[in-house]
Amino acid sequence: MIRSAVVLIACALAAGGCGKVARNTDGPPGSAPGSPPPEQVLTPVAARAAGAAVAMAKPTGPARRVQPVADGGQALTAASVTQVHEIPGGGKIFSTVGGDPAVNGLYTYLALYQDNATGWRVFQIGDFESWRVVEQAPGRVVLHVVTGAIDPATGTAARADGKLIVQFVGEGATTITVTPAG
């Protein structure tokens, strides 16, 4: 139960759910399945942000006290995940938050699932300000990355962007290659 809640929270954070305005496109509650959704129905959060009066949720049962998760740090690590890109066939690229957010701070990894006995094999791709997948093929992913550095002459952060080709051979890969690309 706790692990499921942690996974849901980490997935929501990784999907960028915090602080974003959500819109309900499935139609209003009670609408017939398959009926066309209204053009745009604002969720209570978005409606409040737009200045509309919205009824607050009311409890329907007793509150349940929840203690911090004591799992040896697994939940804390999961909470650091900021972005996930699934790779068909048992892989993913993901980032965790760390370092100085003004200069990079997204520690970015490729994880390949090995088998039930071994689990995930994780490779660090780099440390970026941001990244996104721009190409994908079996055994190959191309990332557009933005990196930062402090200019020693001025002490200000300078940014650069580029592409990296990340190559791996199947789920059993023991090494990967990361190559700058144009």
N, C-alpha and C positions, 0 to 999 in steps of 0.2 A: 504494500500500500504506500509506504513512504517513498520507495524507489520510483513508483509510478508517478507520484506527485512531483518528485524531483525532476524526472524526465520531462513531464509536462511543462514545468516551469522553465527548465533549460531550453526546451524546444520553443516556447513562447519568446524567451529572450533572444534566442538565436534567430528567430524569424523576424525580429525587430518589432515585437508586439508592444514594447514599453513606450508609452507616451505618444503613440500614433493614433490618429483618428480612424476609428473602425467604421465601416459602413456595412449594413446588412443588405445583401443583394438576393437573399433567398425568399423575400416576400415577408409580409407582416405575420406575426404569430397567428395561427389559426387559418392561414390561407391554404387553399387546396394545393396538394402536391402537383407540380407540373404547370401550375398557373403562372402566367408571366409576372415577374416581379415588378413592383413599381419602379419608376425611373431611379429613385434613390431614397432609401429609408435610412435615416440617421439612427445610430445606436444611441442609448442614453448618454454615453460619454460625448459623442459628437454633437448631439442636440444641445447639451449643456454648454459645450465650447462655442456653439453658434448662438448662445443666448436664449435658447428656448427653455420654457419651464418643463421639467420632467419629474415625475413622481419618483421618490427615492425607494429603493428596495427595502422591504420590511422582513424581519426575521419570521420564519415559519416553524422553527423548532429551536431546541436548546443549542447554545454555543458549545463548541468542543475545543478544549485547550490543546494546543500543539506545542511540543518542545522542539528545540533545535535538533536537527538530524545529527546523530552520532554514528557516522559510518567510516571513520578513519580518513576523512577528507574528500571522499568521492563526490559528495554533493557540493562541497565548496569548489572543487575543480570544475564540476559541471556548470556551476553558476558563473564561472569565468568565460564560458563559451559565448561568443558574440555572433558568429556567422557560421553556417553549415551549407555545403553544396554536396549533395549525394552524387555518387558516381555509380552508374549501373554495374552490377556484377559484384557488389560488396565492398565498395570503397566510399570515401568521403574526404573532402577538403574542409578544414574547419580552422577557426581562429580562437585564441583565448586572449583576454586582456592582460596586459602587463607592461612594465616599462613606462616611459614618458609618452603620454598621448600626443604631445606637441611634436614629437619626433618618433614616428612609427608607433609601436606599442601593440600591434596585432601580431602575436606570435602565430604563424600560420603553418599548418601541418597537412600532410596526406596520410590518411589511415587506410590500410588495406586489411580486410578480414581474412585471416588465415584458415582457421578451422575451429571447432569447438574446444579442442584441447589448448590451442595456442592463443586464440582470441585475435585481437587487433595488433598489427605491426604499424608503428607510427613513425613517420619521417618528418623532420622539420624542414619546411621549404624556405622560410625566411621570416623577417620581422618588417612589417609594412604599416603604413598609415591606413591604406585601404587596398582591397583586391576584389576582383570579380572574374568569373570564368567567361572567356570570350570564344573559346573553341574547345571541343571535346570529341575524342575518338577513342576506340579501344586502346588502352595502354598509354594514352596521351591526353593531357589537359593543358590548355594555354591560358595563363592568367594575365590580366591587365593589372599592374600593381602601381601604387603611388608610394614613394618612399620619401623620407625627410632626413635632413642632416642639419646640424648647426654650422653656419658659416663662421669659421674662426675669426675672420676679419671684422665682422659686424655683430656677431653673437645672436643673429636672428636665424630662424628656421627657414631653410630653403627646400623646395619640393621638386621632385622629378618623377616622371611616370615612364613606364615601359612595359614590355611583355616578357614573360618567362614561359618556356616550354618545360613542362614537368612530364617525364616519361617513366613508365614502370612496365614490367612484364608480368601481367597476370596478378592474381591474388597472392601467389606465393613469393612475390618479389622480395629479395633480401637487400637490394639497393635500388635507388631511383636516381635519375639525373635531372638537374635543374639547369636549363640553358637560357641565357639572355636571347631575346629575339627582337626582330624589327617589325 
